[in-house]
């Protein structure tokens, strides 16, 4: 083999080795990219699982409810005999999505606390929304809740939230409210008459005025012995229970009767 031929062969071998080295590096980069993507996915999955595991869930209380009674102002009290505090007021609007979220998260907790004699719960539904169709939805639902007898009130309350219409759409028709009342065990014809006739609309208006005087600007608002709870206690059952158990068995004075503008926003 001539010298020129040998040099060409050497160059060819060198070129082939470089090609192979480039291929190995390319495969290695591809493997590293794939492993990196797997690591990223794994981190995301772990983070998602951690978030889900820490997400507040209903406590699953299915025991008997504390006795229920309706007050002259239209509010509904849930408390065992002799329990006067701490007082947990729940200001809510049945059309409010955040209220539904609260019920799904902490509805069981407040029922259990009342049943255990650890709190006196006062439900204060009112009409928060001022724009249509939300305003009328809210008014109809609150009127129907005022029409419901106290012993069936919580069951009806929960059904209304379960069937809450999407925000911005028309819903809570009288026909549906009456149907849910029957599902809750309300068979008195007076309930249907009350719902269709809007017989408790004036009570809803008074409840709305009371919420305004209490400084409620969004729903849900939870007042514990007259002091508003923060969002952490409102939406986390452990923090809510801690706040209730740490509160004295007495309530701050009721809000003054001074008029104020009607609230117009929800959380």
Secondary structure, 3 states (H helix, E strand, C coil): CCHHHHHHHHHHHHHHHHHHHHHHHHHHHHHHHHHHHHHHHHHHHHHHHHHHHHCCCCCCCCCCCCCEEECCCCCEEECCCCCCCCEEEEEECCCCHHHHHHHHHHHHHHHHHHHCCCCEEEEEECCCCCCCCHHHHHHHHHHHHHHCCHHHHHHHHHHHHHCCCCCCCCCCCHHHHHHHHHHCCCCCHHHHHHHHHCCCHHHHHHHHHHHHHCCCCCCCEEEECCEECCHHHHHCHHHHHHHHHCCCCCCCCCCCCCCCCCCCCCC
